[in-house]
Each structure stands twice: as structure tokens, then as C-alpha cells.
């Protein structure tokens, strides 16, 4: 082997890598040319394509740079060129260049990386540092963002204009339609507003608003950044929107009635307008603009209109107390107007609103003193609410239309989560509102009430008994819950409370059907078990069950212990007229007890079932919890609660619909200029099994056919219903239904003329020329006249045949045939007067006393049971047909059980 091919000795101390590191001047490239290469033929044999250490002519070992080093060098942007080949071909290898025998595999030199405009992720960094932006990048983006905001703000500021107060509060019409599609009324387009100058605004009014709304008004820029941020954040996440935080922002909001959409873009527009107003307008101009455009309730926009609506004086003449009062109205007149606004919210009663208004007024006056705007001595003069006049007629629609529109508004606002119509949106107008009201039925109900009232109520002839007499009524479709008609009062511009919606009048014995339904649905408790076990072990009750009809019955708990109140007093339940039923056993079945409105039987039945279950049943039928009295007293079962006529008609409609309950509603559909906003969808609930509801209906049919409700009979139609009269004769009701329509009629005397006086129910003894008013008299007469007209031409429908239900409880044991002595005990009883007698054959004394004994035992005494359920008439069919003589509505007759159909 030739010498130049002999393998050179290996370097000491670490092998090839060490040898390479030890070679001075070696190239950092991938493969460096052999040191000392001469280009001679002999040298070419000292290297191969991938040689790693062959000696050249000089005996030196060739060195190569590592690939990792080359890659890192390229990434740093400082890649170096590999050592040049000495061959003329530019390749590593022998002296002959490309043709030489020692040709090598050289690599091309990498071009430097192109510099990026935004170096992110950062190319020269590794690991987490690669993803951290440089300070140049961060600062550049921040400057760009701020510049964009300034540009947008500048454009927005330039595009908006300062509002013109003369163009504010121009609401559009709301058009209301009858159920047949014809127009009922268009309202909302005319705005009660008068613009006054800043000089005519009392300083106390200005400072009342400043102290309560925006104490920094006179020095701030017109916008509240924190309030803006909260509002934008809430809207962005779909939460409740907020109004302007400063007086300037509130003024701008009032002025933007053409765009009240709850969007971020509108909010930004409002902000830009507020900024421009704050920068370009004087504070005096802003304050005048706000007080001339703000809504104070009662249809009044602006301070001057509000001053006239509440005090009938010019704004410049307002005293500090009146100014503080009007500042409270800006919080929302629905809840602060002393006249109340129950049509918009049942919680907005006159009493509640007075309390809220007084508290708000006092708080405003205290802040005025605190901030130095009112002298403490002057402030001390205003400790009570100022005298406020009743709502003026120009703020409401007249007649029944006013009540109908208020009821539709109330439904929309109280159900805004479904209707998407708020009080503010409704105020701005532009809606087409399709109601459930039937024009024919509304007129028929008004005519029925008016005719009875004019014929019988004579306030000039009988001022002590016939003044303050009021009626209310409502009619509901059992299949859907649609309110077809209401009677709210004489005129919405004269009588401000809607008597169909809320009166506070107790319903008396019309509550008894809920007791019967509870007994059939839940059953009575086992008297031999403890309270917890008895709740689970119950016996459903049949209408054929027997209970005591004794007057002054000592009421017991379900376990037969005597019921006592917190003071240890027993409850002795009386019947109307202080009459006992069927001595000596006093037993009467539940159908007949309902037929003649016997209180004692249903009070004890309620105790056996449990008043909690009676209450639950009433709620299931459709009454509102807020209208129900305390269920801690036995009298709860005979109507100490005060539901509205609408809810009573709706709850009886549940029985008519075989247990399907629909909440009463007054609006079918709402449309805006952009299309449909809301459409009612019926969602009936299963309140009772059909056999429960149908059995209640069957029992109530008996009331109309031969009980206290015969005045409500409609020839050729099946009718079910119940009369009701309350303790002290302060209200009377008739609630009844056919399969396709349920109607409630109420009558009461209510002294509510003075706005600052507490509403007081008055007795009706002697009213209408009658000794006592019962549900069987005027209310049943109105019900009959209305229903006859409302159902004229409608198909005749029948109620379902009820399935048997429950067990017969307390059935009497058979007794021997009554002796002559027993039958003769009736003879001392007073004989009915000719006006009370029936053309039917009069029953013999033995029939009357043996079957019922209505006059066999008269205990006398007072009614300690609270509300009485109505007078109980003679139980026999022949006596009950003598309904109050020959005069319509004169149902009391001579009183007592022989006095005709009352209750």
C-alpha cells in the first residue's frame, strides 16, 4: 500500500471531534476544504466524497463543520460561506475540477432571511420568548388603537346634531282593534306638552331634580363614564339596559324618541349627542330642555303640563313641596302617582303609591337641604304629600274604551318578557294592538248594567243608601281564557278604578265551589291520624256526602277537636238569617248545601280538607295569590278573599272547560312597523281531573235550576253558577257560566271620591229599595240580561255528564216516619208573604219540617264567622221558584229562608 493511502495516526484526547476543535482556522461551514490542499494530482486522492480525516500531502486531517452549527448560523442571519474549493470547477475535490478524480459534493450557500414588517412570532427568539411581542410592536399597536378611537369619535361627534326640544316627545299612534279586526281606537299621537322658558322654572324645581338625579350637574361635562361603561357592558351581555346617568344624558334620551332601540350602536349615538350637548349648550338650556321633555305621568310631558295635571296651576307657582313631589314622578308615575295605576300593575294601588311618593319626596327635600339648595326652616313646612287632584279626563279615553285600553296596556307591560313591549316603548307608540274584546258583548254588558242601575238605584231619592253604588263585570272564553268583555265603571274619565280588574270587594259564597273541588280532588283527612299521616291518608268526597247545617255550628278541626283562635275563642259559624237546617240531625248533603248557600256545612268541610288545600285549589283554578285572604281562619272557605271579576270569571271557566285552566288575557297580537312583535299562544294547564270539574259544574247547575240562582236561568241553555253575599252586606256577586262563556258580576258601595281618603266599603241594607242586597238580586239580573244578549244566535251547548266521584260521608241513618207532633212544630213559623209565594203548590207542613226543618229551629244570635255566604232560601222546589216576588232583582223579599233566591 502506498504511503499516501496509509491511515494516519489518530489524534489523542477525544477523537475526531476533538481533532476538529483543535484545528485553528477551520471553517464553520458544513464541509471545509482540506487544509494545505495544493491542487496536485496526489492531493486528490486524499479526499473522498464523505471523507472524514484522510491526510493530504501535508499529512493534516480534514475538518468539517457540524450541520447543527450551520443551521443555527442560518437562523441568526449570519450564515457563513463554506470554504472555497481549490479546484477550478468550484467543487470540492481534486485538481481537475469537475473532471478530476477527486470531485466532492459541496452545498450551496443559504441566502439571508427576508426581514418582516411585523416580526411576530419573533424569528430570532426561541421557546416562550418567541411568543412575547416586542415593545416596539406593543407600543405601535396601542398608538394605532388610540388613533382609531379618536378617528371614530371625531366622525361620530361630527355626524350627530344637538336635539331640538320642540321636536321631542312626538309619540306615534297606537291603534287598538276589536276581536273582529275593526278599529277600536287610535291613541298616543297627541302629546300633552307645553314648552316654558328657563326663567319660568322655579329654582326649587331645578334643585330638586339636581339633588335627586345629578348633584354635579352644574359642573360636570354632561356624561358619566362609569354609567356609560355599565350600560354598554349590560347591553353587550344581554342584561337590563340603563338610562342616562346625568341630566344631560336623560335629556338626550328623551329627545331621541325616534330611536329607542336597545343596542350598543344607539347607546354610542346617545353618548356622542350628550358629549356634544354638554360641550356646546349652556346648563340653563340643558335643564330647560330636560324639564320640558320629561314624562311626569298622566299623559303629561314637561313641567308645565305636569303642574296642570297634578295641581291645576302654572309651573312658576309651584312651592318646594310640590317641586319635590314632581321630581318623584320622574322616577315612574306608575308607582308614585297617588291616584294609583292598578291597570298597569296590581301593586300600584293608591295606598302603596302614596307611601312611595311621600318617602321619595321627603328624601328629595332632605338632599336639597344637605347640598345647600333649601333652607331647613322652609323644608320643615313640607312633611306630608301635597293635595293632588284626580286625574284629568283629557289624560284618559272616555266610557268603557278607557278601561279596555288600560287593560290591554296592563297586559302588555306586565308580560313584557313575552310581549317585548315595555311601558317606555308603549309610550312611544307605533303599535297595532289586536285585543280579545268583542264589541257586541262589551256593549251588551254595559247596557245590562246601565238598565238595572237606572231602574233601581236612586241616589237622589235615597241618598243614605243609594250613593256610591258601583258595579263591575267580566266575561271570559273558557276554551282560551280570552277576555271578551268587561264593565269597569260608569266612565273611565269619571271613575278611575277599573271595577273589572281590582276593587277589593270580598266574593262571599262564590268561593264555595273551590271548597267542593278541593274535597273531591284532595279528600278529607282521617280524623284518627296525626297531622303528618293525615295529610297522606285522605278520602275523596262525593257531593252526596252529608254535613251539618246547624246555625252557630261549633267548628272543629279535622281531628274533631274544637277550633280556637290565638286568644282561645271558639268559632261559631252562622248561616244567613240565623237559620238552622233540618233539625234535629241538621244533616244536609253538599249539593243542597251549595244550592241554598248553607255556610256551616262548607266551613266544616273546608276544615276537614284543610284550608291549605282549599287555597291551593283556588290558585289552581286561576285566582291570584295576592287576592287571597289568610287561610288561618275557618271563614276563608266562605269568601273573605277579594279576587277581581276577571279572575272569578276565569276560575269558573276552569270548571266549564272540564278542569283545563287558561289565564285570562286581553291581547291576541301586537304588530309594529317592522312586523309582528307578539302573538298569544294558549298554554292550558291541567288544574283538575275532568270528573272533579264536571261534578262541580253539576252541583252549580242545581243552584241555578232550583236554588239561590234561579234569576240567572237562560231558557233553552244549561247554566251553572253561584250567588254570594258578604258579612255586613257590603258586596254581592253572581258568577256563572255556560259551556262557551263565563261571566262574573259584582255590586258594592265604595266611598272613594276623595283621593286622599282611605277607600271604605259601605253597607247595602236598603240599597235599591231592598231590605238587603244578595247575589241573587241585581247581580244575577245583570248576568241574565247580558248573557241572553251575548249568546244570542250562538249554538246551544251542553255540559259533560259527570262521572261518579268520591265516597258518601256522614250518611244519615234511616229514621222512622215523622210523627204528627213533629210536623206540627212548623205551624208557629211565619208564613211567607204573598209576594214570596210561588204559583206552584205549597208543600204540606210535614214535608217542610221533616225534610229540612228550616223554621223548626231558629237559634238567633250574631254571625261570629266573618263573611256570610248569602241568605239560604226555602229548600223545597216550590218555595224556591218564588224568586223575590214579581219584581226583577227584588230577591230578598221578606228575608230569611222564605225570602226568595238570595245568597
C-alpha positions, 0 to 999 in steps of 0.5 A: 500500500502506498504511503499516501493511502496509509491511515494516519495516526489518530489524534489523542484526547477525544477523537475526531471531534476533538481533532476538529476543535483543535484545528485553528482556522477551520471553517464553520461551514458544513464541509471545509476544504482540506487544509494545505490542499495544493491542487496536485494530482496526489492531493486528490486522492486524499479526499473522498466524497464523505471523507472524514480525516484522510491526510493530504500531502501535508499529512493534516486531517480534514475538518468539517463543520457540524450541520447543527452549527450551520443551521443555527448560523442560518437562523441568526442571519449570519450564515457563513460561506463554506470554504472555497474549493481549490479546484477550478470547477468550484467543487470540492475535490481534486485538481481537475475540477469537475473532471478530476478524480477527486470531485466532492459534493459541496452545498450551496450557500443559504441566502439571508432571511427576508426581514418582516414588517411585523416580526411576530412570532419573533424569528430570532427568539426561541421557546416562550420568548418567541411568543412575547411581542416586542415593545416596539410592536406593543407600543405601535399597536396601542398608538394605532388603537388610540388613533382609531378611537379618536378617528371614530369619535371625531366622525361620530361627534361630527355626524350627530346634531344637538336635539331640538326640544320642540321636536321631542316627545312626538309619540306615534299612534297606537291603534287598538282593534276589536276581536273582529279586526275593526278599529277600536281606537287610535291613541298616543299621537297627541302629546300633552306638552307645553314648552316654558322658558328657563326663567319660568322654572322655579329654582326649587324645581331645578334643585330638586331634580339636581339633588335627586338625579345629578348633584354635579350637574352644574359642573360636570361635562354632561356624561358619566363614564362609569354609567356609560361603561355599565350600560354598554357592558349590560347591553353587550351581555344581554342584561337590563339596559340603563338610562342616562346617568346625568341630566344631560344624558336623560335629556338626550334620551328623551329627545331621541324618541325616534330611536329607542332601540336597545343596542350598543350602536344607539347607546354610542349615538346617545353618548356622542349627542350628550358629549356634544350637548354638554360641550356646546349648550349652556346648563340653563338650556340643558335643564330647560330642555330636560324639564320640558321633555320629561314624562311626569305621568298622566299623559303629561310631558314637561313641567308645565303640563305636569303642574296642570295635571297634578295641581291645576296651576302654572309651573312658576307657582309651584312651592318646594313641596310640590317641586319635590313631589314632581321630581318623584314622578320622574322616577315612574308615575306608575308607582308614585302617582297617588291616584294609583295605576292598578291597570298597569300593575296590581301593586300600584294601588293608591295606598302603596303609591302614596307611601312611595311618593311621600318617602321619595319626596321627603328624601328629595327635600332632605338632599336639597337641604344637605347640598345647600339648595333649601333652607331647613326652616322652609323644608320643615313646612313640607312633611306630608304629600301635597293635595293632588287632584284626580286625574284629568279626563283629557289624560284618559279615553272616555266610557268603557274604551278607557278601561279596555285600553288600560287593560290591554296596556296592563297586559302588555307591560306586565308580560313584557318578557313575552310581549317585548313591549315595555311601558317606555316603548308603549309610550312611544307608540307605533303599535297595532294592538289586536285585543280579545274584546268583542264589541257586541258583548262589551256593549251588551254588558254595559247596557245590562248594567246601565238598565238595572242601575237606572231602574233601581238605584236612586241616589237622589231619592235615597241618598243614605243608601243609594250613593256610591253604588258601583258595579263591575263585570267580566266575561271570559272564553273558557276554551282560551281564557280570552277576555271578551268583555268587561264593565269597569265603571260608569266612565273611565274619565269619571271613575278611575278604578277599573271595577273589572280588574281590582276593587277589593270587594270580598266574593262571599259564597262564590268561593264555595265551589273551590271548597267542593273541588278541593274535597273531591280532588284532595279528600278529607283527612282521617280524623284518627291520624296525626297531622303528618299521616293525615295529610297522606291518608285522605278520602275523596268526597262525593257531593252526596256526602252529608254535613251539618247545617246547624246555625252557630255550628261549633267548628272543629278541626279535622281531628274533631277537636274544637277550633280556637283562635290565638286568644282561645275563642271558639268559632261559631259559624252562622248561616244567613238569617240565623237559620238552622237546617233540618233539625234535629240531625241538621244533616244536609248533603253538599249539593243542597248545601251549595244550592241554598248557600248553607255556610256551616256545612262548607266551613266544616268541610273546608276544615276537614280538607284543610284550608291549605288545600282549599287555597291551593285549589283556588290558585289552581283554578286561576285566582291570584295569590295576592287576592287571597285572604289568610287561610288561618281562619275557618271563614276563608272557605266562605269568601273573605278573599277579594279576587277581581271579576276577571279572575272569578270569571276565569276560575269558573271557566276552569270548571266549564272547560272540564278542569283545563285552566287558561289565564285570562288575557286581553291581547291576541297580537301586537304588530309594529312597523317592522312586523309582528312583535307578539302573538298569544299562544294558549298554554292550558294547564291541567288544574283538575281531573275532568270528573272533579270539574264536571261534578262541580259544574253539576252541583252549580247547575242545581243552584241555578235550576232550583236554588239561590240562582234561579234569576240567572236561568237562560231558557233553552241553555244549561247554566251553572253558577253561584250567588254570594253575599258578604258579612255586613252586606257590603258586596254581592256577586253572581258568577256563572257560566255556560259551556262557551262563556263565563261571566262574573258580576259584582255590586258594592258601595265604595266611598272613594271620591276623595283621593286622599281618603282611605277607600271604605266599603259601605253597607247595602241594607236598603240599597235599591229599595231592598231590605238587603242586597244578595247575589241573587238580586241585581247581580244575577239580573245583570248576568241574565240580561247580558248573557241572553244578549251575548249568546244570542244566535250562538249554538246551544251547548251542553255540559259533560255528564259527570262521572261518579266521584268520591265516597258518601260521608256522614250518611244519615241513618234511616229514621222512622216516619215523622210523627204528627207532633213533629210536623206540627212544630212548623205551624208557629213559623211565619208564613211567607208573604204573598209576594214570596209565594210561588204559583206552584203548590205549597208543600204540606207542613210535614214535608217542610219540617221533616225534610229540612226543618228550616223554621223548626229551629231558629237559634238567633244570635250574631254571625261570629264567622266573618263573611256570610255566604248569602241568605239560604232560601226555602229548600223545597222546589216550590218555595224556591221558584218564588224568586223575590216576588214579581219584581226583577232583582227584588230577591230578598223579599221578606228575608230569611229562608222564605225570602226568595233566591238570595245568597 
